[in-house]
């Protein structure tokens, strides 16, 4: 098992991260005494589902019934006089 000091962990994180890809565990020491263990996490097991914009839009339409909220209407009204950049007049 690889060991690394707290100081080296702070100052040389990229090397520690690279070592963690090879090793499953890294022992962290302070004054030559073990204080913690750094373990690799399986990212696939802990992965969150990505936010799906289309599914959210369907949900929003279903909940709102196709109506604009007051804040949406106010925003639309305040932005109505703005010219879009790059759009021909």
Biopython code that builds the backbone (N, CA, C, O; Angstrom):
import numpy as np
from Bio.PDB.StructureBuilder import StructureBuilder

atoms = [
    (1, "UNK", "N", (0.850, -1.175, 0.000)),
    (1, "UNK", "CA", (0.000, 0.000, 0.000)),
    (1, "UNK", "C", (0.892, 1.233, 0.000)),
    (1, "UNK", "O", (1.877, 1.309, 0.735)),
    (2, "UNK", "N", (0.533, 2.178, -0.824)),
    (2, "UNK", "CA", (1.293, 3.422, -0.947)),
    (2, "UNK", "C", (0.951, 4.340, 0.225)),
    (2, "UNK", "O", (-0.186, 4.375, 0.694)),
    (3, "UNK", "N", (1.962, 5.083, 0.687)),
    (3, "UNK", "CA", (1.743, 6.073, 1.742)),
    (3, "UNK", "C", (2.131, 7.447, 1.220)),
    (3, "UNK", "O", (2.981, 7.583, 0.340)),
    (4, "UNK", "N", (1.482, 8.469, 1.789)),
    (4, "UNK", "CA", (1.764, 9.839, 1.414)),
    (4, "UNK", "C", (1.523, 10.720, 2.636)),
    (4, "UNK", "O", (0.631, 10.446, 3.439)),
    (5, "UNK", "N", (2.309, 11.765, 2.769)),
    (5, "UNK", "CA", (2.116, 12.668, 3.900)),
    (5, "UNK", "C", (0.996, 13.653, 3.582)),
    (5, "UNK", "O", (0.653, 13.875, 2.421)),
    (6, "UNK", "N", (0.435, 14.237, 4.637)),
    (6, "UNK", "CA", (-0.608, 15.241, 4.439)),
    (6, "UNK", "C", (-0.066, 16.399, 3.615)),
    (6, "UNK", "O", (-0.758, 16.914, 2.737)),
    (7, "UNK", "N", (1.166, 16.810, 3.892)),
    (7, "UNK", "CA", (1.767, 17.922, 3.158)),
    (7, "UNK", "C", (1.891, 17.598, 1.669)),
    (7, "UNK", "O", (1.546, 18.416, 0.816)),
    (8, "UNK", "N", (2.388, 16.392, 1.366)),
    (8, "UNK", "CA", (2.510, 15.993, -0.039)),
    (8, "UNK", "C", (1.141, 15.889, -0.710)),
    (8, "UNK", "O", (0.996, 16.207, -1.890)),
    (9, "UNK", "N", (0.157, 15.450, 0.037)),
    (9, "UNK", "CA", (-1.192, 15.356, -0.512)),
    (9, "UNK", "C", (-1.719, 16.734, -0.901)),
    (9, "UNK", "O", (-2.325, 16.895, -1.960)),
    (10, "UNK", "N", (-1.487, 17.727, -0.042)),
    (10, "UNK", "CA", (-1.942, 19.084, -0.351)),
    (10, "UNK", "C", (-1.155, 19.693, -1.504)),
    (10, "UNK", "O", (-1.736, 20.326, -2.386)),
    (11, "UNK", "N", (0.150, 19.508, -1.504)),
    (11, "UNK", "CA", (1.001, 20.184, -2.484)),
    (11, "UNK", "C", (1.119, 19.431, -3.804)),
    (11, "UNK", "O", (1.440, 20.030, -4.831)),
    (12, "UNK", "N", (0.868, 18.147, -3.787)),
    (12, "UNK", "CA", (1.043, 17.336, -4.997)),
    (12, "UNK", "C", (-0.191, 16.489, -5.288)),
    (12, "UNK", "O", (-0.083, 15.288, -5.538)),
    (13, "UNK", "N", (-1.364, 17.121, -5.254)),
    (13, "UNK", "CA", (-2.600, 16.382, -5.481)),
    (13, "UNK", "C", (-2.628, 15.649, -6.816)),
    (13, "UNK", "O", (-3.069, 14.499, -6.846)),
    (14, "UNK", "N", (-2.183, 16.248, -7.930)),
    (14, "UNK", "CA", (-2.244, 15.505, -9.200)),
    (14, "UNK", "C", (-1.482, 14.175, -9.159)),
    (14, "UNK", "O", (-1.940, 13.178, -9.716)),
    (15, "UNK", "N", (-0.328, 14.166, -8.502)),
    (15, "UNK", "CA", (0.425, 12.913, -8.391)),
    (15, "UNK", "C", (-0.312, 11.904, -7.513)),
    (15, "UNK", "O", (-0.333, 10.710, -7.815)),
    (16, "UNK", "N", (-0.913, 12.384, -6.429)),
    (16, "UNK", "CA", (-1.670, 11.489, -5.545)),
    (16, "UNK", "C", (-2.883, 10.919, -6.264)),
    (16, "UNK", "O", (-3.211, 9.742, -6.115)),
    (17, "UNK", "N", (-3.543, 11.762, -7.042)),
    (17, "UNK", "CA", (-4.702, 11.293, -7.793)),
    (17, "UNK", "C", (-4.299, 10.253, -8.834)),
    (17, "UNK", "O", (-5.009, 9.268, -9.037)),
    (18, "UNK", "N", (-3.163, 10.470, -9.491)),
    (18, "UNK", "CA", (-2.664, 9.499, -10.468)),
    (18, "UNK", "C", (-2.305, 8.180, -9.784)),
    (18, "UNK", "O", (-2.570, 7.104, -10.320)),
    (19, "UNK", "N", (-1.700, 8.272, -8.599)),
    (19, "UNK", "CA", (-1.352, 7.062, -7.860)),
    (19, "UNK", "C", (-2.603, 6.310, -7.421)),
    (19, "UNK", "O", (-2.606, 5.080, -7.366)),
    (20, "UNK", "N", (-3.651, 7.041, -7.113)),
    (20, "UNK", "CA", (-4.898, 6.413, -6.684)),
    (20, "UNK", "C", (-5.552, 5.638, -7.821)),
    (20, "UNK", "O", (-6.305, 4.696, -7.574)),
    (21, "UNK", "N", (-5.273, 6.023, -9.060)),
    (21, "UNK", "CA", (-5.804, 5.273, -10.196)),
    (21, "UNK", "C", (-5.145, 3.903, -10.298)),
    (21, "UNK", "O", (-5.747, 2.949, -10.791)),
    (22, "UNK", "N", (-3.894, 3.813, -9.824)),
    (22, "UNK", "CA", (-3.159, 2.541, -9.870)),
    (22, "UNK", "C", (-3.433, 1.734, -8.609)),
    (22, "UNK", "O", (-3.722, 0.539, -8.673)),
    (23, "UNK", "N", (-3.339, 2.397, -7.466)),
    (23, "UNK", "CA", (-3.562, 1.756, -6.168)),
    (23, "UNK", "C", (-5.039, 1.875, -5.800)),
    (23, "UNK", "O", (-5.715, 2.803, -6.243)),
    (24, "UNK", "N", (-5.535, 0.959, -5.007)),
    (24, "UNK", "CA", (-6.904, 1.076, -4.516)),
    (24, "UNK", "C", (-6.978, 1.951, -3.272)),
    (24, "UNK", "O", (-7.995, 2.595, -3.016)),
    (25, "UNK", "N", (-5.898, 1.970, -2.502)),
    (25, "UNK", "CA", (-5.873, 2.715, -1.251)),
    (25, "UNK", "C", (-4.536, 3.418, -1.090)),
    (25, "UNK", "O", (-3.498, 2.899, -1.501)),
    (26, "UNK", "N", (-4.566, 4.605, -0.488)),
    (26, "UNK", "CA", (-3.345, 5.322, -0.139)),
    (26, "UNK", "C", (-3.455, 5.694, 1.332)),
    (26, "UNK", "O", (-4.454, 6.270, 1.762)),
    (27, "UNK", "N", (-2.429, 5.363, 2.096)),
    (27, "UNK", "CA", (-2.392, 5.675, 3.519)),
    (27, "UNK", "C", (-1.815, 7.077, 3.690)),
    (27, "UNK", "O", (-0.741, 7.376, 3.169)),
    (28, "UNK", "N", (-2.520, 7.927, 4.412)),
    (28, "UNK", "CA", (-2.076, 9.297, 4.638)),
    (28, "UNK", "C", (-1.472, 9.375, 6.031)),
    (28, "UNK", "O", (-2.068, 8.921, 7.008)),
    (29, "UNK", "N", (-0.265, 9.966, 6.109)),
    (29, "UNK", "CA", (0.436, 10.012, 7.391)),
    (29, "UNK", "C", (0.752, 11.437, 7.819)),
    (29, "UNK", "O", (0.854, 12.348, 6.996)),
    (30, "UNK", "N", (0.902, 11.604, 9.126)),
    (30, "UNK", "CA", (1.390, 12.854, 9.720)),
    (30, "UNK", "C", (2.401, 12.444, 10.785)),
    (30, "UNK", "O", (2.104, 11.635, 11.664)),
    (31, "UNK", "N", (3.582, 13.008, 10.691)),
    (31, "UNK", "CA", (4.672, 12.652, 11.613)),
    (31, "UNK", "C", (4.907, 11.142, 11.634)),
    (31, "UNK", "O", (5.104, 10.547, 12.694)),
    (32, "UNK", "N", (4.882, 10.545, 10.467)),
    (32, "UNK", "CA", (5.109, 9.109, 10.251)),
    (32, "UNK", "C", (4.058, 8.216, 10.896)),
    (32, "UNK", "O", (4.270, 7.010, 11.020)),
    (33, "UNK", "N", (2.934, 8.784, 11.306)),
    (33, "UNK", "CA", (1.855, 7.988, 11.893)),
    (33, "UNK", "C", (0.626, 8.062, 10.993)),
    (33, "UNK", "O", (0.273, 9.140, 10.516)),
    (34, "UNK", "N", (-0.021, 6.934, 10.759)),
    (34, "UNK", "CA", (-1.201, 6.947, 9.888)),
    (34, "UNK", "C", (-2.347, 7.741, 10.520)),
    (34, "UNK", "O", (-2.657, 7.578, 11.700)),
    (35, "UNK", "N", (-2.973, 8.609, 9.704)),
    (35, "UNK", "CA", (-4.092, 9.405, 10.194)),
    (35, "UNK", "C", (-5.358, 9.192, 9.369)),
    (35, "UNK", "O", (-6.462, 9.418, 9.864)),
    (36, "UNK", "N", (-5.212, 8.759, 8.117)),
    (36, "UNK", "CA", (-6.381, 8.568, 7.262)),
    (36, "UNK", "C", (-6.026, 7.646, 6.112)),
    (36, "UNK", "O", (-4.858, 7.358, 5.852)),
    (37, "UNK", "N", (-7.063, 7.195, 5.436)),
    (37, "UNK", "CA", (-6.859, 6.367, 4.259)),
    (37, "UNK", "C", (-7.702, 6.944, 3.126)),
    (37, "UNK", "O", (-8.886, 7.236, 3.295)),
    (38, "UNK", "N", (-7.080, 7.096, 1.994)),
    (38, "UNK", "CA", (-7.747, 7.596, 0.798)),
    (38, "UNK", "C", (-8.068, 6.390, -0.076)),
    (38, "UNK", "O", (-7.173, 5.624, -0.434)),
    (39, "UNK", "N", (-9.337, 6.220, -0.417)),
    (39, "UNK", "CA", (-9.736, 5.068, -1.219)),
    (39, "UNK", "C", (-10.384, 5.530, -2.515)),
    (39, "UNK", "O", (-11.003, 6.593, -2.571)),
    (40, "UNK", "N", (-10.239, 4.739, -3.526)),
    (40, "UNK", "CA", (-10.824, 5.044, -4.824)),
    (40, "UNK", "C", (-12.310, 4.693, -4.794)),
    (40, "UNK", "O", (-12.710, 3.670, -4.237)),
    (41, "UNK", "N", (-13.108, 5.550, -5.396)),
    (41, "UNK", "CA", (-14.551, 5.347, -5.461)),
    (41, "UNK", "C", (-14.906, 4.937, -6.876)),
    (41, "UNK", "O", (-14.363, 5.471, -7.843)),
    (42, "UNK", "N", (-15.814, 3.992, -6.992)),
    (42, "UNK", "CA", (-16.279, 3.573, -8.296)),
    (42, "UNK", "C", (-17.269, 4.621, -8.794)),
    (42, "UNK", "O", (-18.382, 4.693, -8.272)),
    (43, "UNK", "N", (-16.907, 5.438, -9.787)),
    (43, "UNK", "CA", (-17.799, 6.519, -10.209)),
    (43, "UNK", "C", (-19.110, 6.028, -10.812)),
    (43, "UNK", "O", (-20.119, 6.728, -10.723)),
    (44, "UNK", "N", (-19.125, 4.864, -11.414)),
    (44, "UNK", "CA", (-20.356, 4.362, -12.030)),
    (44, "UNK", "C", (-21.400, 4.032, -10.965)),
    (44, "UNK", "O", (-22.597, 4.208, -11.195)),
    (45, "UNK", "N", (-20.959, 3.558, -9.808)),
    (45, "UNK", "CA", (-21.897, 3.183, -8.752)),
    (45, "UNK", "C", (-22.516, 4.412, -8.095)),
    (45, "UNK", "O", (-23.645, 4.349, -7.609)),
    (46, "UNK", "N", (-21.793, 5.523, -8.075)),
    (46, "UNK", "CA", (-22.269, 6.724, -7.405)),
    (46, "UNK", "C", (-22.707, 7.818, -8.366)),
    (46, "UNK", "O", (-22.943, 8.950, -7.944)),
    (47, "UNK", "N", (-22.818, 7.504, -9.632)),
    (47, "UNK", "CA", (-23.124, 8.529, -10.629)),
    (47, "UNK", "C", (-24.577, 8.984, -10.518)),
    (47, "UNK", "O", (-25.489, 8.174, -10.351)),
    (48, "UNK", "N", (-24.768, 10.286, -10.613)),
    (48, "UNK", "CA", (-26.117, 10.849, -10.641)),
    (48, "UNK", "C", (-26.623, 10.827, -12.069)),
    (48, "UNK", "O", (-25.848, 10.892, -13.023)),
    (49, "UNK", "N", (-27.912, 10.737, -12.196)),
    (49, "UNK", "CA", (-28.506, 10.805, -13.532)),
    (49, "UNK", "C", (-28.372, 12.237, -14.037)),
    (49, "UNK", "O", (-28.557, 13.188, -13.277)),
    (50, "UNK", "N", (-28.058, 12.384, -15.294)),
    (50, "UNK", "CA", (-27.926, 13.712, -15.885)),
    (50, "UNK", "C", (-29.290, 14.363, -15.969)),
    (50, "UNK", "O", (-30.306, 13.685, -16.125)),
    (51, "UNK", "N", (-29.307, 15.685, -15.865)),
    (51, "UNK", "CA", (-30.544, 16.441, -15.963)),
    (51, "UNK", "C", (-31.008, 16.413, -17.404)),
    (51, "UNK", "O", (-30.247, 16.743, -18.313)),
    (52, "UNK", "N", (-32.245, 16.024, -17.612)),
    (52, "UNK", "CA", (-32.804, 15.916, -18.957)),
    (52, "UNK", "C", (-33.708, 17.115, -19.210)),
    (52, "UNK", "O", (-34.793, 17.209, -18.637)),
    (53, "UNK", "N", (-33.268, 18.026, -20.063)),
    (53, "UNK", "CA", (-33.983, 19.260, -20.331)),
    (53, "UNK", "C", (-35.357, 18.980, -20.950)),
    (53, "UNK", "O", (-36.339, 19.625, -20.582)),
    (54, "UNK", "N", (-35.436, 18.046, -21.865)),
    (54, "UNK", "CA", (-36.710, 17.758, -22.529)),
    (54, "UNK", "C", (-37.715, 17.143, -21.550)),
    (54, "UNK", "O", (-38.898, 17.483, -21.574)),
    (55, "UNK", "N", (-37.241, 16.241, -20.696)),
    (55, "UNK", "CA", (-38.137, 15.650, -19.692)),
    (55, "UNK", "C", (-38.615, 16.712, -18.709)),
    (55, "UNK", "O", (-39.773, 16.697, -18.291)),
    (56, "UNK", "N", (-37.737, 17.623, -18.342)),
    (56, "UNK", "CA", (-38.132, 18.701, -17.438)),
    (56, "UNK", "C", (-39.162, 19.616, -18.098)),
    (56, "UNK", "O", (-40.108, 20.050, -17.442)),
    (57, "UNK", "N", (-38.991, 19.912, -19.377)),
    (57, "UNK", "CA", (-39.944, 20.754, -20.096)),
    (57, "UNK", "C", (-41.313, 20.072, -20.174)),
    (57, "UNK", "O", (-42.344, 20.731, -20.040)),
    (58, "UNK", "N", (-41.321, 18.748, -20.394)),
    (58, "UNK", "CA", (-42.596, 18.019, -20.409)),
    (58, "UNK", "C", (-43.267, 18.078, -19.045)),
    (58, "UNK", "O", (-44.476, 18.294, -18.954)),
    (59, "UNK", "N", (-42.492, 17.887, -17.986)),
    (59, "UNK", "CA", (-43.022, 17.960, -16.630)),
    (59, "UNK", "C", (-43.579, 19.350, -16.342)),
    (59, "UNK", "O", (-44.667, 19.493, -15.784)),
    (60, "UNK", "N", (-42.821, 20.366, -16.727)),
    (60, "UNK", "CA", (-43.238, 21.739, -16.483)),
    (60, "UNK", "C", (-44.536, 22.056, -17.228)),
    (60, "UNK", "O", (-45.420, 22.716, -16.681)),
    (61, "UNK", "N", (-44.649, 21.598, -18.448)),
    (61, "UNK", "CA", (-45.859, 21.837, -19.245)),
    (61, "UNK", "C", (-47.055, 21.113, -18.633)),
    (61, "UNK", "O", (-48.167, 21.641, -18.607)),
    (62, "UNK", "N", (-46.812, 19.895, -18.142)),
    (62, "UNK", "CA", (-47.881, 19.121, -17.526)),
    (62, "UNK", "C", (-48.351, 19.785, -16.226)),
    (62, "UNK", "O", (-49.554, 19.862, -15.977)),
    (63, "UNK", "N", (-47.444, 20.250, -15.419)),
    (63, "UNK", "CA", (-47.774, 20.873, -14.135)),
    (63, "UNK", "C", (-48.434, 22.232, -14.343)),
    (63, "UNK", "O", (-49.440, 22.533, -13.699)),
    (64, "UNK", "N", (-47.888, 23.048, -15.223)),
    (64, "UNK", "CA", (-48.394, 24.409, -15.420)),
    (64, "UNK", "C", (-49.587, 24.454, -16.355)),
    (64, "UNK", "O", (-50.258, 25.482, -16.444)),
    (65, "UNK", "N", (-49.863, 23.373, -17.046)),
    (65, "UNK", "CA", (-50.987, 23.360, -17.975)),
    (65, "UNK", "C", (-50.778, 24.259, -19.175)),
    (65, "UNK", "O", (-51.749, 24.697, -19.793)),
    (66, "UNK", "N", (-49.536, 24.544, -19.518)),
    (66, "UNK", "CA", (-49.235, 25.382, -20.670)),
    (66, "UNK", "C", (-49.338, 26.870, -20.385)),
    (66, "UNK", "O", (-49.131, 27.682, -21.287)),
    (67, "UNK", "N", (-49.653, 27.247, -19.150)),
    (67, "UNK", "CA", (-49.779, 28.662, -18.803)),
    (67, "UNK", "C", (-48.429, 29.217, -18.367)),
    (67, "UNK", "O", (-47.599, 28.498, -17.810)),
    (68, "UNK", "N", (-48.223, 30.494, -18.624)),
    (68, "UNK", "CA", (-47.027, 31.160, -18.146)),
    (68, "UNK", "C", (-47.242, 31.570, -16.693)),
    (68, "UNK", "O", (-48.336, 31.991, -16.315)),
    (69, "UNK", "N", (-46.207, 31.448, -15.894)),
    (69, "UNK", "CA", (-46.317, 31.930, -14.516)),
    (69, "UNK", "C", (-46.231, 33.451, -14.514)),
    (69, "UNK", "O", (-45.885, 34.060, -15.527)),
    (70, "UNK", "N", (-46.542, 34.052, -13.397)),
    (70, "UNK", "CA", (-46.475, 35.519, -13.315)),
    (70, "UNK", "C", (-45.057, 36.008, -13.589)),
    (70, "UNK", "O", (-44.867, 37.016, -14.269)),
    (71, "UNK", "N", (-44.074, 35.305, -13.066)),
    (71, "UNK", "CA", (-42.700, 35.752, -13.287)),
    (71, "UNK", "C", (-42.311, 35.614, -14.758)),
    (71, "UNK", "O", (-41.589, 36.460, -15.287)),
    (72, "UNK", "N", (-42.785, 34.550, -15.429)),
    (72, "UNK", "CA", (-42.498, 34.382, -16.855)),
    (72, "UNK", "C", (-43.123, 35.510, -17.669)),
    (72, "UNK", "O", (-42.490, 36.059, -18.571)),
    (73, "UNK", "N", (-44.361, 35.850, -17.348)),
    (73, "UNK", "CA", (-45.044, 36.920, -18.073)),
    (73, "UNK", "C", (-44.350, 38.259, -17.847)),
    (73, "UNK", "O", (-44.202, 39.046, -18.782)),
    (74, "UNK", "N", (-43.927, 38.523, -16.617)),
    (74, "UNK", "CA", (-43.229, 39.772, -16.305)),
    (74, "UNK", "C", (-41.898, 39.845, -17.031)),
    (74, "UNK", "O", (-41.538, 40.892, -17.568)),
    (75, "UNK", "N", (-41.169, 38.747, -17.049)),
    (75, "UNK", "CA", (-39.890, 38.712, -17.769)),
    (75, "UNK", "C", (-40.099, 38.924, -19.265)),
    (75, "UNK", "O", (-39.365, 39.684, -19.896)),
    (76, "UNK", "N", (-41.091, 38.258, -19.824)),
    (76, "UNK", "CA", (-41.365, 38.399, -21.251)),
    (76, "UNK", "C", (-41.721, 39.846, -21.587)),
    (76, "UNK", "O", (-41.283, 40.373, -22.609)),
    (77, "UNK", "N", (-42.506, 40.478, -20.741)),
    (77, "UNK", "CA", (-42.899, 41.865, -20.978)),
    (77, "UNK", "C", (-41.698, 42.803, -20.875)),
    (77, "UNK", "O", (-41.551, 43.718, -21.685)),
    (78, "UNK", "N", (-40.840, 42.575, -19.877)),
    (78, "UNK", "CA", (-39.692, 43.469, -19.712)),
    (78, "UNK", "C", (-38.647, 43.280, -20.810)),
    (78, "UNK", "O", (-37.866, 44.191, -21.086)),
    (79, "UNK", "N", (-38.628, 42.117, -21.429)),
    (79, "UNK", "CA", (-37.637, 41.845, -22.476)),
    (79, "UNK", "C", (-38.184, 42.072, -23.885)),
    (79, "UNK", "O", (-37.440, 41.927, -24.854)),
    (80, "UNK", "N", (-39.433, 42.414, -24.021)),
    (80, "UNK", "CA", (-40.066, 42.546, -25.331)),
    (80, "UNK", "C", (-39.412, 43.635, -26.185)),
    (80, "UNK", "O", (-39.353, 43.507, -27.408)),
    (81, "UNK", "N", (-38.926, 44.696, -25.557)),
    (81, "UNK", "CA", (-38.365, 45.807, -26.322)),
    (81, "UNK", "C", (-36.889, 45.618, -26.659)),
    (81, "UNK", "O", (-36.310, 46.455, -27.351)),
    (82, "UNK", "N", (-36.275, 44.550, -26.191)),
    (82, "UNK", "CA", (-34.843, 44.314, -26.453)),
    (82, "UNK", "C", (-34.652, 43.746, -27.851)),
    (82, "UNK", "O", (-35.420, 42.904, -28.315)),
    (83, "UNK", "N", (-33.606, 44.232, -28.506)),
    (83, "UNK", "CA", (-33.232, 43.691, -29.826)),
    (83, "UNK", "C", (-32.244, 42.549, -29.611)),
    (83, "UNK", "O", (-31.331, 42.661, -28.793)),
    (84, "UNK", "N", (-32.421, 41.483, -30.321)),
    (84, "UNK", "CA", (-31.501, 40.359, -30.225)),
    (84, "UNK", "C", (-30.229, 40.685, -30.994)),
    (84, "UNK", "O", (-30.290, 41.249, -32.086)),
    (85, "UNK", "N", (-29.091, 40.338, -30.434)),
    (85, "UNK", "CA", (-27.812, 40.582, -31.077)),
    (85, "UNK", "C", (-27.646, 39.622, -32.244)),
    (85, "UNK", "O", (-27.861, 38.418, -32.103)),
    (86, "UNK", "N", (-27.268, 40.153, -33.381)),
    (86, "UNK", "CA", (-27.016, 39.335, -34.551)),
    (86, "UNK", "C", (-28.256, 39.031, -35.377)),
    (86, "UNK", "O", (-28.153, 38.420, -36.440)),
    (87, "UNK", "N", (-29.413, 39.442, -34.910)),
    (87, "UNK", "CA", (-30.648, 39.191, -35.655)),
    (87, "UNK", "C", (-30.921, 40.396, -36.577)),
    (87, "UNK", "O", (-30.931, 41.539, -36.120)),
    (88, "UNK", "N", (-31.138, 40.137, -37.850)),
    (88, "UNK", "CA", (-31.423, 41.255, -38.768)),
    (88, "UNK", "C", (-32.745, 41.927, -38.423)),
    (88, "UNK", "O", (-33.708, 41.272, -38.025)),
    (89, "UNK", "N", (-32.771, 43.240, -38.582)),
    (89, "UNK", "CA", (-33.989, 43.997, -38.252)),
    (89, "UNK", "C", (-34.948, 44.043, -39.409)),
    (89, "UNK", "O", (-36.020, 44.639, -39.300)),
]
sb = StructureBuilder()
sb.init_structure("model")
sb.init_model(0)
sb.init_chain("A")
sb.init_seg("    ")
for serial, (resi, resn, name, xyz) in enumerate(atoms, 1):
    if name == "N":
        sb.init_residue(resn, " ", resi, " ")
    sb.init_atom(name, np.array(xyz, "f"), 0.0, 1.0, " ", f" {name:<3s}", serial, name[0])
structure = sb.get_structure()
